[in-house]
Amino acid sequence: MNLKRVHLLVEGRVQGVYFRQGMMETAEKNNVLGWVRNLQDDRVEAILEGNDSNVDAVVEWARFGPAGAVVKELTVTEERYVGEFTNFMIHYQ
């Protein structure tokens, strides 16, 4: 099993459309761990860890997001896998 970690930045109309909730549900369905949060500049940021194909499934979901979202740009940066998470959570600020 290949494990991977990615850092996502999602731009567009991605706040106020249940993007974080939808990502959490998709991550949990795919056994992906990490977190997601809104940024003050209207982007959404996430860290995902898990089996590479499962992480890829969540990244693919993030390209479109939930109904009502308009994803204009998705930046995906691979990072060194750490294995620091025990679940997937929404960070509220």
PyMOL Python script that loads the backbone (N, CA, C, O; Angstrom):
from pymol import cmd

cmd.read_pdbstr("""\
ATOM      1  N   MET A   1       0.850  -1.187   0.000  1.00  0.00           N
ATOM      2  CA  MET A   1       0.000   0.000   0.000  1.00  0.00           C
ATOM      3  C   MET A   1       0.890   1.242   0.000  1.00  0.00           C
ATOM      4  O   MET A   1       1.767   1.381   0.853  1.00  0.00           O
ATOM      5  N   ASN A   2       0.666   2.135  -0.946  1.00  0.00           N
ATOM      6  CA  ASN A   2       1.402   3.392  -1.020  1.00  0.00           C
ATOM      7  C   ASN A   2       0.627   4.473  -0.296  1.00  0.00           C
ATOM      8  O   ASN A   2      -0.539   4.719  -0.604  1.00  0.00           O
ATOM      9  N   LEU A   3       1.267   5.121   0.665  1.00  0.00           N
ATOM     10  CA  LEU A   3       0.638   6.189   1.428  1.00  0.00           C
ATOM     11  C   LEU A   3       1.118   7.529   0.905  1.00  0.00           C
ATOM     12  O   LEU A   3       2.271   7.675   0.498  1.00  0.00           O
ATOM     13  N   LYS A   4       0.222   8.506   0.920  1.00  0.00           N
ATOM     14  CA  LYS A   4       0.601   9.827   0.446  1.00  0.00           C
ATOM     15  C   LYS A   4      -0.063  10.903   1.282  1.00  0.00           C
ATOM     16  O   LYS A   4      -1.037  10.663   1.995  1.00  0.00           O
ATOM     17  N   ARG A   5       0.499  12.100   1.167  1.00  0.00           N
ATOM     18  CA  ARG A   5      -0.021  13.293   1.847  1.00  0.00           C
ATOM     19  C   ARG A   5      -0.037  14.413   0.817  1.00  0.00           C
ATOM     20  O   ARG A   5       0.936  14.619   0.093  1.00  0.00           O
ATOM     21  N   VAL A   6      -1.152  15.135   0.760  1.00  0.00           N
ATOM     22  CA  VAL A   6      -1.239  16.289  -0.127  1.00  0.00           C
ATOM     23  C   VAL A   6      -1.799  17.482   0.623  1.00  0.00           C
ATOM     24  O   VAL A   6      -2.584  17.345   1.562  1.00  0.00           O
ATOM     25  N   HIS A   7      -1.373  18.654   0.183  1.00  0.00           N
ATOM     26  CA  HIS A   7      -1.862  19.937   0.694  1.00  0.00           C
ATOM     27  C   HIS A   7      -2.671  20.557  -0.435  1.00  0.00           C
ATOM     28  O   HIS A   7      -2.170  20.726  -1.546  1.00  0.00           O
ATOM     29  N   LEU A   8      -3.918  20.895  -0.149  1.00  0.00           N
ATOM     30  CA  LEU A   8      -4.807  21.473  -1.159  1.00  0.00           C
ATOM     31  C   LEU A   8      -5.128  22.925  -0.848  1.00  0.00           C
ATOM     32  O   LEU A   8      -5.325  23.294   0.310  1.00  0.00           O
ATOM     33  N   LEU A   9      -5.178  23.734  -1.876  1.00  0.00           N
ATOM     34  CA  LEU A   9      -5.732  25.082  -1.806  1.00  0.00           C
ATOM     35  C   LEU A   9      -6.765  25.186  -2.913  1.00  0.00           C
ATOM     36  O   LEU A   9      -6.462  24.952  -4.083  1.00  0.00           O
ATOM     37  N   VAL A  10      -7.989  25.539  -2.537  1.00  0.00           N
ATOM     38  CA  VAL A  10      -9.099  25.563  -3.483  1.00  0.00           C
ATOM     39  C   VAL A  10      -9.606  26.993  -3.589  1.00  0.00           C
ATOM     40  O   VAL A  10      -9.946  27.618  -2.585  1.00  0.00           O
ATOM     41  N   GLU A  11      -9.652  27.507  -4.819  1.00  0.00           N
ATOM     42  CA  GLU A  11     -10.111  28.872  -5.060  1.00  0.00           C
ATOM     43  C   GLU A  11     -11.394  28.866  -5.874  1.00  0.00           C
ATOM     44  O   GLU A  11     -11.635  27.961  -6.673  1.00  0.00           O
ATOM     45  N   GLY A  12     -12.204  29.878  -5.662  1.00  0.00           N
ATOM     46  CA  GLY A  12     -13.461  30.029  -6.378  1.00  0.00           C
ATOM     47  C   GLY A  12     -14.574  30.305  -5.390  1.00  0.00           C
ATOM     48  O   GLY A  12     -14.345  30.868  -4.320  1.00  0.00           O
ATOM     49  N   ARG A  13     -15.780  29.906  -5.756  1.00  0.00           N
ATOM     50  CA  ARG A  13     -16.904  30.033  -4.823  1.00  0.00           C
ATOM     51  C   ARG A  13     -16.963  28.726  -4.040  1.00  0.00           C
ATOM     52  O   ARG A  13     -17.678  27.791  -4.399  1.00  0.00           O
ATOM     53  N   VAL A  14     -16.176  28.693  -2.941  1.00  0.00           N
ATOM     54  CA  VAL A  14     -16.018  27.457  -2.185  1.00  0.00           C
ATOM     55  C   VAL A  14     -16.331  27.629  -0.700  1.00  0.00           C
ATOM     56  O   VAL A  14     -16.181  26.689   0.082  1.00  0.00           O
ATOM     57  N   GLN A  15     -16.760  28.809  -0.318  1.00  0.00           N
ATOM     58  CA  GLN A  15     -17.199  29.007   1.065  1.00  0.00           C
ATOM     59  C   GLN A  15     -18.692  29.304   1.057  1.00  0.00           C
ATOM     60  O   GLN A  15     -19.205  29.977   0.162  1.00  0.00           O
ATOM     61  N   GLY A  16     -19.379  28.787   2.074  1.00  0.00           N
ATOM     62  CA  GLY A  16     -20.817  28.979   2.158  1.00  0.00           C
ATOM     63  C   GLY A  16     -21.615  28.035   1.272  1.00  0.00           C
ATOM     64  O   GLY A  16     -22.804  28.254   1.040  1.00  0.00           O
ATOM     65  N   VAL A  17     -20.963  26.979   0.774  1.00  0.00           N
ATOM     66  CA  VAL A  17     -21.635  26.016  -0.108  1.00  0.00           C
ATOM     67  C   VAL A  17     -21.455  24.585   0.402  1.00  0.00           C
ATOM     68  O   VAL A  17     -21.615  23.628  -0.355  1.00  0.00           O
ATOM     69  N   TYR A  18     -21.126  24.447   1.672  1.00  0.00           N
ATOM     70  CA  TYR A  18     -20.918  23.132   2.314  1.00  0.00           C
ATOM     71  C   TYR A  18     -19.713  22.382   1.743  1.00  0.00           C
ATOM     72  O   TYR A  18     -19.695  21.151   1.712  1.00  0.00           O
ATOM     73  N   PHE A  19     -18.711  23.136   1.294  1.00  0.00           N
ATOM     74  CA  PHE A  19     -17.517  22.505   0.740  1.00  0.00           C
ATOM     75  C   PHE A  19     -16.789  21.693   1.805  1.00  0.00           C
ATOM     76  O   PHE A  19     -16.419  20.543   1.567  1.00  0.00           O
ATOM     77  N   ARG A  20     -16.584  22.282   2.970  1.00  0.00           N
ATOM     78  CA  ARG A  20     -15.863  21.576   4.037  1.00  0.00           C
ATOM     79  C   ARG A  20     -16.616  20.318   4.462  1.00  0.00           C
ATOM     80  O   ARG A  20     -16.009  19.259   4.624  1.00  0.00           O
ATOM     81  N   GLN A  21     -17.917  20.423   4.640  1.00  0.00           N
ATOM     82  CA  GLN A  21     -18.715  19.267   5.047  1.00  0.00           C
ATOM     83  C   GLN A  21     -18.668  18.173   3.979  1.00  0.00           C
ATOM     84  O   GLN A  21     -18.515  16.992   4.289  1.00  0.00           O
ATOM     85  N   GLY A  22     -18.801  18.581   2.731  1.00  0.00           N
ATOM     86  CA  GLY A  22     -18.741  17.619   1.644  1.00  0.00           C
ATOM     87  C   GLY A  22     -17.381  16.940   1.549  1.00  0.00           C
ATOM     88  O   GLY A  22     -17.296  15.742   1.281  1.00  0.00           O
ATOM     89  N   MET A  23     -16.318  17.708   1.769  1.00  0.00           N
ATOM     90  CA  MET A  23     -14.993  17.108   1.742  1.00  0.00           C
ATOM     91  C   MET A  23     -14.818  16.126   2.890  1.00  0.00           C
ATOM     92  O   MET A  23     -14.241  15.054   2.706  1.00  0.00           O
ATOM     93  N   MET A  24     -15.313  16.482   4.078  1.00  0.00           N
ATOM     94  CA  MET A  24     -15.193  15.573   5.209  1.00  0.00           C
ATOM     95  C   MET A  24     -15.935  14.262   4.928  1.00  0.00           C
ATOM     96  O   MET A  24     -15.409  13.184   5.200  1.00  0.00           O
ATOM     97  N   GLU A  25     -17.137  14.349   4.392  1.00  0.00           N
ATOM     98  CA  GLU A  25     -17.906  13.138   4.073  1.00  0.00           C
ATOM     99  C   GLU A  25     -17.192  12.296   3.015  1.00  0.00           C
ATOM    100  O   GLU A  25     -17.159  11.070   3.118  1.00  0.00           O
ATOM    101  N   THR A  26     -16.623  12.945   2.004  1.00  0.00           N
ATOM    102  CA  THR A  26     -15.905  12.226   0.950  1.00  0.00           C
ATOM    103  C   THR A  26     -14.636  11.588   1.508  1.00  0.00           C
ATOM    104  O   THR A  26     -14.309  10.450   1.171  1.00  0.00           O
ATOM    105  N   ALA A  27     -13.926  12.318   2.356  1.00  0.00           N
ATOM    106  CA  ALA A  27     -12.708  11.778   2.965  1.00  0.00           C
ATOM    107  C   ALA A  27     -13.028  10.569   3.837  1.00  0.00           C
ATOM    108  O   ALA A  27     -12.348   9.546   3.758  1.00  0.00           O
ATOM    109  N   GLU A  28     -14.055  10.685   4.665  1.00  0.00           N
ATOM    110  CA  GLU A  28     -14.422   9.569   5.548  1.00  0.00           C
ATOM    111  C   GLU A  28     -14.842   8.349   4.733  1.00  0.00           C
ATOM    112  O   GLU A  28     -14.492   7.221   5.081  1.00  0.00           O
ATOM    113  N   LYS A  29     -15.583   8.563   3.660  1.00  0.00           N
ATOM    114  CA  LYS A  29     -16.022   7.473   2.793  1.00  0.00           C
ATOM    115  C   LYS A  29     -14.826   6.753   2.160  1.00  0.00           C
ATOM    116  O   LYS A  29     -14.888   5.556   1.878  1.00  0.00           O
ATOM    117  N   ASN A  30     -13.737   7.499   1.940  1.00  0.00           N
ATOM    118  CA  ASN A  30     -12.546   6.958   1.290  1.00  0.00           C
ATOM    119  C   ASN A  30     -11.418   6.632   2.275  1.00  0.00           C
ATOM    120  O   ASN A  30     -10.290   6.363   1.863  1.00  0.00           O
ATOM    121  N   ASN A  31     -11.727   6.658   3.573  1.00  0.00           N
ATOM    122  CA  ASN A  31     -10.727   6.350   4.606  1.00  0.00           C
ATOM    123  C   ASN A  31      -9.500   7.259   4.519  1.00  0.00           C
ATOM    124  O   ASN A  31      -8.366   6.812   4.693  1.00  0.00           O
ATOM    125  N   VAL A  32      -9.748   8.537   4.247  1.00  0.00           N
ATOM    126  CA  VAL A  32      -8.681   9.533   4.186  1.00  0.00           C
ATOM    127  C   VAL A  32      -8.739  10.357   5.460  1.00  0.00           C
ATOM    128  O   VAL A  32      -9.817  10.734   5.920  1.00  0.00           O
ATOM    129  N   LEU A  33      -7.568  10.633   6.025  1.00  0.00           N
ATOM    130  CA  LEU A  33      -7.460  11.384   7.272  1.00  0.00           C
ATOM    131  C   LEU A  33      -6.914  12.777   6.987  1.00  0.00           C
ATOM    132  O   LEU A  33      -6.312  13.014   5.939  1.00  0.00           O
ATOM    133  N   GLY A  34      -7.131  13.705   7.935  1.00  0.00           N
ATOM    134  CA  GLY A  34      -6.592  15.051   7.792  1.00  0.00           C
ATOM    135  C   GLY A  34      -7.562  16.103   8.274  1.00  0.00           C
ATOM    136  O   GLY A  34      -8.307  15.892   9.231  1.00  0.00           O
ATOM    137  N   TRP A  35      -7.547  17.255   7.592  1.00  0.00           N
ATOM    138  CA  TRP A  35      -8.430  18.354   7.985  1.00  0.00           C
ATOM    139  C   TRP A  35      -8.711  19.276   6.806  1.00  0.00           C
ATOM    140  O   TRP A  35      -8.033  19.238   5.780  1.00  0.00           O
ATOM    141  N   VAL A  36      -9.741  20.110   6.989  1.00  0.00           N
ATOM    142  CA  VAL A  36     -10.116  21.120   6.007  1.00  0.00           C
ATOM    143  C   VAL A  36     -10.540  22.371   6.765  1.00  0.00           C
ATOM    144  O   VAL A  36     -11.101  22.281   7.857  1.00  0.00           O
ATOM    145  N   ARG A  37     -10.270  23.542   6.182  1.00  0.00           N
ATOM    146  CA  ARG A  37     -10.673  24.802   6.827  1.00  0.00           C
ATOM    147  C   ARG A  37     -10.859  25.894   5.785  1.00  0.00           C
ATOM    148  O   ARG A  37     -10.297  25.836   4.691  1.00  0.00           O
ATOM    149  N   ASN A  38     -11.662  26.894   6.148  1.00  0.00           N
ATOM    150  CA  ASN A  38     -11.801  28.103   5.350  1.00  0.00           C
ATOM    151  C   ASN A  38     -10.646  29.036   5.681  1.00  0.00           C
ATOM    152  O   ASN A  38     -10.194  29.095   6.824  1.00  0.00           O
ATOM    153  N   LEU A  39     -10.174  29.760   4.683  1.00  0.00           N
ATOM    154  CA  LEU A  39      -9.174  30.799   4.889  1.00  0.00           C
ATOM    155  C   LEU A  39      -9.840  32.162   4.777  1.00  0.00           C
ATOM    156  O   LEU A  39     -10.905  32.288   4.173  1.00  0.00           O
ATOM    157  N   GLN A  40      -9.229  33.159   5.345  1.00  0.00           N
ATOM    158  CA  GLN A  40      -9.820  34.503   5.340  1.00  0.00           C
ATOM    159  C   GLN A  40      -9.891  35.112   3.949  1.00  0.00           C
ATOM    160  O   GLN A  40     -10.663  36.044   3.723  1.00  0.00           O
ATOM    161  N   ASP A  41      -9.097  34.602   3.014  1.00  0.00           N
ATOM    162  CA  ASP A  41      -9.114  35.137   1.649  1.00  0.00           C
ATOM    163  C   ASP A  41     -10.101  34.392   0.737  1.00  0.00           C
ATOM    164  O   ASP A  41      -9.982  34.444  -0.488  1.00  0.00           O
ATOM    165  N   ASP A  42     -11.073  33.702   1.346  1.00  0.00           N
ATOM    166  CA  ASP A  42     -12.161  32.998   0.644  1.00  0.00           C
ATOM    167  C   ASP A  42     -11.747  31.679  -0.009  1.00  0.00           C
ATOM    168  O   ASP A  42     -12.548  31.068  -0.716  1.00  0.00           O
ATOM    169  N   ARG A  43     -10.512  31.232   0.216  1.00  0.00           N
ATOM    170  CA  ARG A  43     -10.110  29.916  -0.269  1.00  0.00           C
ATOM    171  C   ARG A  43     -10.397  28.870   0.805  1.00  0.00           C
ATOM    172  O   ARG A  43     -10.681  29.200   1.957  1.00  0.00           O
ATOM    173  N   VAL A  44     -10.318  27.609   0.406  1.00  0.00           N
ATOM    174  CA  VAL A  44     -10.393  26.480   1.338  1.00  0.00           C
ATOM    175  C   VAL A  44      -9.050  25.774   1.283  1.00  0.00           C
ATOM    176  O   VAL A  44      -8.471  25.592   0.212  1.00  0.00           O
ATOM    177  N   GLU A  45      -8.563  25.380   2.451  1.00  0.00           N
ATOM    178  CA  GLU A  45      -7.288  24.675   2.570  1.00  0.00           C
ATOM    179  C   GLU A  45      -7.534  23.318   3.208  1.00  0.00           C
ATOM    180  O   GLU A  45      -8.389  23.185   4.084  1.00  0.00           O
ATOM    181  N   ALA A  46      -6.784  22.307   2.771  1.00  0.00           N
ATOM    182  CA  ALA A  46      -6.931  20.969   3.351  1.00  0.00           C
ATOM    183  C   ALA A  46      -5.597  20.234   3.316  1.00  0.00           C
ATOM    184  O   ALA A  46      -4.755  20.474   2.451  1.00  0.00           O
ATOM    185  N   ILE A  47      -5.431  19.339   4.272  1.00  0.00           N
ATOM    186  CA  ILE A  47      -4.345  18.364   4.289  1.00  0.00           C
ATOM    187  C   ILE A  47      -4.999  16.988   4.277  1.00  0.00           C
ATOM    188  O   ILE A  47      -5.874  16.708   5.097  1.00  0.00           O
ATOM    189  N   LEU A  48      -4.582  16.132   3.354  1.00  0.00           N
ATOM    190  CA  LEU A  48      -5.136  14.787   3.226  1.00  0.00           C
ATOM    191  C   LEU A  48      -4.020  13.765   3.343  1.00  0.00           C
ATOM    192  O   LEU A  48      -2.946  13.938   2.768  1.00  0.00           O
ATOM    193  N   GLU A  49      -4.278  12.697   4.091  1.00  0.00           N
ATOM    194  CA  GLU A  49      -3.337  11.588   4.181  1.00  0.00           C
ATOM    195  C   GLU A  49      -4.084  10.269   4.049  1.00  0.00           C
ATOM    196  O   GLU A  49      -5.197  10.114   4.553  1.00  0.00           O
ATOM    197  N   GLY A  50      -3.453   9.325   3.365  1.00  0.00           N
ATOM    198  CA  GLY A  50      -4.036   8.000   3.250  1.00  0.00           C
ATOM    199  C   GLY A  50      -3.451   7.234   2.087  1.00  0.00           C
ATOM    200  O   GLY A  50      -2.429   7.625   1.523  1.00  0.00           O
ATOM    201  N   ASN A  51      -4.097   6.148   1.731  1.00  0.00           N
ATOM    202  CA  ASN A  51      -3.719   5.349   0.575  1.00  0.00           C
ATOM    203  C   ASN A  51      -3.785   6.232  -0.659  1.00  0.00           C
ATOM    204  O   ASN A  51      -4.726   7.011  -0.813  1.00  0.00           O
ATOM    205  N   ASP A  52      -2.799   6.120  -1.539  1.00  0.00           N
ATOM    206  CA  ASP A  52      -2.723   7.058  -2.660  1.00  0.00           C
ATOM    207  C   ASP A  52      -3.979   7.102  -3.517  1.00  0.00           C
ATOM    208  O   ASP A  52      -4.393   8.190  -3.918  1.00  0.00           O
ATOM    209  N   SER A  53      -4.598   5.974  -3.813  1.00  0.00           N
ATOM    210  CA  SER A  53      -5.803   6.003  -4.649  1.00  0.00           C
ATOM    211  C   SER A  53      -6.985   6.630  -3.903  1.00  0.00           C
ATOM    212  O   SER A  53      -7.837   7.267  -4.524  1.00  0.00           O
ATOM    213  N   ASN A  54      -7.045   6.457  -2.589  1.00  0.00           N
ATOM    214  CA  ASN A  54      -8.117   7.070  -1.800  1.00  0.00           C
ATOM    215  C   ASN A  54      -7.941   8.582  -1.723  1.00  0.00           C
ATOM    216  O   ASN A  54      -8.906   9.336  -1.855  1.00  0.00           O
ATOM    217  N   VAL A  55      -6.705   9.016  -1.509  1.00  0.00           N
ATOM    218  CA  VAL A  55      -6.421  10.459  -1.500  1.00  0.00           C
ATOM    219  C   VAL A  55      -6.758  11.046  -2.870  1.00  0.00           C
ATOM    220  O   VAL A  55      -7.357  12.118  -2.955  1.00  0.00           O
ATOM    221  N   ASP A  56      -6.379  10.354  -3.932  1.00  0.00           N
ATOM    222  CA  ASP A  56      -6.691  10.834  -5.284  1.00  0.00           C
ATOM    223  C   ASP A  56      -8.194  10.992  -5.497  1.00  0.00           C
ATOM    224  O   ASP A  56      -8.621  11.911  -6.194  1.00  0.00           O
ATOM    225  N   ALA A  57      -9.004  10.109  -4.907  1.00  0.00           N
ATOM    226  CA  ALA A  57     -10.456  10.202  -5.041  1.00  0.00           C
ATOM    227  C   ALA A  57     -10.980  11.480  -4.387  1.00  0.00           C
ATOM    228  O   ALA A  57     -11.885  12.121  -4.922  1.00  0.00           O
ATOM    229  N   VAL A  58     -10.422  11.855  -3.238  1.00  0.00           N
ATOM    230  CA  VAL A  58     -10.850  13.089  -2.560  1.00  0.00           C
ATOM    231  C   VAL A  58     -10.380  14.308  -3.350  1.00  0.00           C
ATOM    232  O   VAL A  58     -11.114  15.289  -3.473  1.00  0.00           O
ATOM    233  N   VAL A  59      -9.163  14.249  -3.884  1.00  0.00           N
ATOM    234  CA  VAL A  59      -8.664  15.353  -4.715  1.00  0.00           C
ATOM    235  C   VAL A  59      -9.557  15.524  -5.930  1.00  0.00           C
ATOM    236  O   VAL A  59      -9.881  16.652  -6.303  1.00  0.00           O
ATOM    237  N   GLU A  60      -9.958  14.434  -6.548  1.00  0.00           N
ATOM    238  CA  GLU A  60     -10.842  14.520  -7.717  1.00  0.00           C
ATOM    239  C   GLU A  60     -12.181  15.149  -7.332  1.00  0.00           C
ATOM    240  O   GLU A  60     -12.716  15.960  -8.087  1.00  0.00           O
ATOM    241  N   TRP A  61     -12.729  14.789  -6.172  1.00  0.00           N
ATOM    242  CA  TRP A  61     -13.970  15.409  -5.697  1.00  0.00           C
ATOM    243  C   TRP A  61     -13.769  16.922  -5.540  1.00  0.00           C
ATOM    244  O   TRP A  61     -14.647  17.710  -5.893  1.00  0.00           O
ATOM    245  N   ALA A  62     -12.602  17.319  -5.005  1.00  0.00           N
ATOM    246  CA  ALA A  62     -12.330  18.741  -4.741  1.00  0.00           C
ATOM    247  C   ALA A  62     -12.233  19.567  -6.014  1.00  0.00           C
ATOM    248  O   ALA A  62     -12.356  20.791  -5.961  1.00  0.00           O
ATOM    249  N   ARG A  63     -12.013  18.925  -7.158  1.00  0.00           N
ATOM    250  CA  ARG A  63     -11.951  19.675  -8.427  1.00  0.00           C
ATOM    251  C   ARG A  63     -13.294  20.313  -8.777  1.00  0.00           C
ATOM    252  O   ARG A  63     -13.347  21.275  -9.543  1.00  0.00           O
ATOM    253  N   PHE A  64     -14.380  19.776  -8.215  1.00  0.00           N
ATOM    254  CA  PHE A  64     -15.720  20.277  -8.512  1.00  0.00           C
ATOM    255  C   PHE A  64     -16.472  20.680  -7.247  1.00  0.00           C
ATOM    256  O   PHE A  64     -17.248  21.635  -7.265  1.00  0.00           O
ATOM    257  N   GLY A  65     -16.246  19.958  -6.147  1.00  0.00           N
ATOM    258  CA  GLY A  65     -16.916  20.258  -4.889  1.00  0.00           C
ATOM    259  C   GLY A  65     -18.387  19.909  -4.930  1.00  0.00           C
ATOM    260  O   GLY A  65     -18.844  19.229  -5.848  1.00  0.00           O
ATOM    261  N   PRO A  66     -19.127  20.371  -3.939  1.00  0.00           N
ATOM    262  CA  PRO A  66     -20.566  20.078  -3.871  1.00  0.00           C
ATOM    263  C   PRO A  66     -21.355  20.957  -4.832  1.00  0.00           C
ATOM    264  O   PRO A  66     -20.818  21.890  -5.428  1.00  0.00           O
ATOM    265  N   ALA A  67     -22.631  20.641  -4.970  1.00  0.00           N
ATOM    266  CA  ALA A  67     -23.518  21.487  -5.778  1.00  0.00           C
ATOM    267  C   ALA A  67     -23.469  22.903  -5.221  1.00  0.00           C
ATOM    268  O   ALA A  67     -23.508  23.093  -4.006  1.00  0.00           O
ATOM    269  N   GLY A  68     -23.386  23.876  -6.082  1.00  0.00           N
ATOM    270  CA  GLY A  68     -23.315  25.268  -5.648  1.00  0.00           C
ATOM    271  C   GLY A  68     -21.902  25.813  -5.619  1.00  0.00           C
ATOM    272  O   GLY A  68     -21.713  27.029  -5.628  1.00  0.00           O
ATOM    273  N   ALA A  69     -20.913  24.952  -5.585  1.00  0.00           N
ATOM    274  CA  ALA A  69     -19.520  25.397  -5.600  1.00  0.00           C
ATOM    275  C   ALA A  69     -19.078  25.658  -7.037  1.00  0.00           C
ATOM    276  O   ALA A  69     -19.559  25.027  -7.978  1.00  0.00           O
ATOM    277  N   VAL A  70     -18.157  26.597  -7.178  1.00  0.00           N
ATOM    278  CA  VAL A  70     -17.507  26.858  -8.462  1.00  0.00           C
ATOM    279  C   VAL A  70     -16.012  26.886  -8.196  1.00  0.00           C
ATOM    280  O   VAL A  70     -15.475  27.883  -7.713  1.00  0.00           O
ATOM    281  N   VAL A  71     -15.347  25.789  -8.513  1.00  0.00           N
ATOM    282  CA  VAL A  71     -13.905  25.697  -8.277  1.00  0.00           C
ATOM    283  C   VAL A  71     -13.195  26.286  -9.487  1.00  0.00           C
ATOM    284  O   VAL A  71     -13.299  25.772 -10.601  1.00  0.00           O
ATOM    285  N   LYS A  72     -12.464  27.384  -9.243  1.00  0.00           N
ATOM    286  CA  LYS A  72     -11.726  28.037 -10.330  1.00  0.00           C
ATOM    287  C   LYS A  72     -10.303  27.529 -10.417  1.00  0.00           C
ATOM    288  O   LYS A  72      -9.733  27.445 -11.505  1.00  0.00           O
ATOM    289  N   GLU A  73      -9.724  27.188  -9.267  1.00  0.00           N
ATOM    290  CA  GLU A  73      -8.358  26.672  -9.270  1.00  0.00           C
ATOM    291  C   GLU A  73      -8.155  25.742  -8.087  1.00  0.00           C
ATOM    292  O   GLU A  73      -8.594  26.030  -6.974  1.00  0.00           O
ATOM    293  N   LEU A  74      -7.490  24.635  -8.337  1.00  0.00           N
ATOM    294  CA  LEU A  74      -7.136  23.684  -7.291  1.00  0.00           C
ATOM    295  C   LEU A  74      -5.632  23.477  -7.356  1.00  0.00           C
ATOM    296  O   LEU A  74      -5.104  22.999  -8.360  1.00  0.00           O
ATOM    297  N   THR A  75      -4.949  23.840  -6.280  1.00  0.00           N
ATOM    298  CA  THR A  75      -3.505  23.632  -6.186  1.00  0.00           C
ATOM    299  C   THR A  75      -3.265  22.422  -5.297  1.00  0.00           C
ATOM    300  O   THR A  75      -3.701  22.395  -4.146  1.00  0.00           O
ATOM    301  N   VAL A  76      -2.578  21.430  -5.827  1.00  0.00           N
ATOM    302  CA  VAL A  76      -2.285  20.196  -5.105  1.00  0.00           C
ATOM    303  C   VAL A  76      -0.772  20.071  -4.975  1.00  0.00           C
ATOM    304  O   VAL A  76      -0.052  19.994  -5.971  1.00  0.00           O
ATOM    305  N   THR A  77      -0.303  20.052  -3.726  1.00  0.00           N
ATOM    306  CA  THR A  77       1.123  19.923  -3.460  1.00  0.00           C
ATOM    307  C   THR A  77       1.353  18.646  -2.673  1.00  0.00           C
ATOM    308  O   THR A  77       0.816  18.481  -1.578  1.00  0.00           O
ATOM    309  N   GLU A  78       2.156  17.738  -3.231  1.00  0.00           N
ATOM    310  CA  GLU A  78       2.487  16.516  -2.495  1.00  0.00           C
ATOM    311  C   GLU A  78       3.525  16.841  -1.442  1.00  0.00           C
ATOM    312  O   GLU A  78       4.474  17.584  -1.693  1.00  0.00           O
ATOM    313  N   GLU A  79       3.334  16.277  -0.260  1.00  0.00           N
ATOM    314  CA  GLU A  79       4.239  16.462   0.862  1.00  0.00           C
ATOM    315  C   GLU A  79       4.668  15.092   1.370  1.00  0.00           C
ATOM    316  O   GLU A  79       4.112  14.071   0.967  1.00  0.00           O
ATOM    317  N   ARG A  80       5.645  15.074   2.243  1.00  0.00           N
ATOM    318  CA  ARG A  80       6.094  13.828   2.841  1.00  0.00           C
ATOM    319  C   ARG A  80       4.998  13.293   3.757  1.00  0.00           C
ATOM    320  O   ARG A  80       4.466  14.028   4.589  1.00  0.00           O
ATOM    321  N   TYR A  81       4.662  12.016   3.604  1.00  0.00           N
ATOM    322  CA  TYR A  81       3.647  11.388   4.453  1.00  0.00           C
ATOM    323  C   TYR A  81       4.145  11.380   5.898  1.00  0.00           C
ATOM    324  O   TYR A  81       5.288  11.012   6.167  1.00  0.00           O
ATOM    325  N   VAL A  82       3.269  11.792   6.828  1.00  0.00           N
ATOM    326  CA  VAL A  82       3.637  11.876   8.239  1.00  0.00           C
ATOM    327  C   VAL A  82       2.868  10.856   9.074  1.00  0.00           C
ATOM    328  O   VAL A  82       3.426  10.274  10.004  1.00  0.00           O
ATOM    329  N   GLY A  83       1.595  10.635   8.753  1.00  0.00           N
ATOM    330  CA  GLY A  83       0.772   9.715   9.533  1.00  0.00           C
ATOM    331  C   GLY A  83       0.360  10.290  10.872  1.00  0.00           C
ATOM    332  O   GLY A  83       0.266   9.566  11.863  1.00  0.00           O
ATOM    333  N   GLU A  84       0.113  11.593  10.905  1.00  0.00           N
ATOM    334  CA  GLU A  84      -0.177  12.272  12.168  1.00  0.00           C
ATOM    335  C   GLU A  84      -1.660  12.314  12.554  1.00  0.00           C
ATOM    336  O   GLU A  84      -1.989  12.751  13.657  1.00  0.00           O
ATOM    337  N   PHE A  85      -2.547  11.875  11.680  1.00  0.00           N
ATOM    338  CA  PHE A  85      -3.979  12.039  11.937  1.00  0.00           C
ATOM    339  C   PHE A  85      -4.643  10.725  12.335  1.00  0.00           C
ATOM    340  O   PHE A  85      -4.213   9.642  11.936  1.00  0.00           O
ATOM    341  N   THR A  86      -5.706  10.851  13.135  1.00  0.00           N
ATOM    342  CA  THR A  86      -6.500   9.684  13.518  1.00  0.00           C
ATOM    343  C   THR A  86      -7.920   9.769  12.950  1.00  0.00           C
ATOM    344  O   THR A  86      -8.695   8.818  13.053  1.00  0.00           O
ATOM    345  N   ASN A  87      -8.250  10.914  12.352  1.00  0.00           N
ATOM    346  CA  ASN A  87      -9.575  11.098  11.752  1.00  0.00           C
ATOM    347  C   ASN A  87      -9.499  12.225  10.738  1.00  0.00           C
ATOM    348  O   ASN A  87      -8.416  12.724  10.434  1.00  0.00           O
ATOM    349  N   PHE A  88     -10.660  12.628  10.212  1.00  0.00           N
ATOM    350  CA  PHE A  88     -10.735  13.797   9.343  1.00  0.00           C
ATOM    351  C   PHE A  88     -11.641  14.799  10.036  1.00  0.00           C
ATOM    352  O   PHE A  88     -12.732  14.452  10.488  1.00  0.00           O
ATOM    353  N   MET A  89     -11.184  16.042  10.118  1.00  0.00           N
ATOM    354  CA  MET A  89     -11.982  17.020  10.849  1.00  0.00           C
ATOM    355  C   MET A  89     -12.020  18.364  10.118  1.00  0.00           C
ATOM    356  O   MET A  89     -11.168  18.680   9.288  1.00  0.00           O
ATOM    357  N   ILE A  90     -13.037  19.128  10.466  1.00  0.00           N
ATOM    358  CA  ILE A  90     -13.175  20.490   9.983  1.00  0.00           C
ATOM    359  C   ILE A  90     -12.596  21.403  11.056  1.00  0.00           C
ATOM    360  O   ILE A  90     -12.985  21.325  12.221  1.00  0.00           O
ATOM    361  N   HIS A  91     -11.666  22.268  10.659  1.00  0.00           N
ATOM    362  CA  HIS A  91     -11.147  23.284  11.583  1.00  0.00           C
ATOM    363  C   HIS A  91     -12.022  24.529  11.437  1.00  0.00           C
ATOM    364  O   HIS A  91     -12.199  25.055  10.338  1.00  0.00           O
ATOM    365  N   TYR A  92     -12.554  24.978  12.543  1.00  0.00           N
ATOM    366  CA  TYR A  92     -13.344  26.224  12.567  1.00  0.00           C
ATOM    367  C   TYR A  92     -12.478  27.291  13.201  1.00  0.00           C
ATOM    368  O   TYR A  92     -11.834  27.053  14.223  1.00  0.00           O
ATOM    369  N   GLN A  93     -12.461  28.473  12.592  1.00  0.00           N
ATOM    370  CA  GLN A  93     -11.613  29.534  13.109  1.00  0.00           C
ATOM    371  C   GLN A  93     -12.431  30.674  13.645  1.00  0.00           C
ATOM    372  O   GLN A  93     -11.874  31.662  14.124  1.00  0.00           O
TER     373      GLN A  93
END
""", "prot")
cmd.dss("prot")
cmd.show_as("cartoon", "prot")
cmd.util.cbc("prot")
cmd.orient("prot")
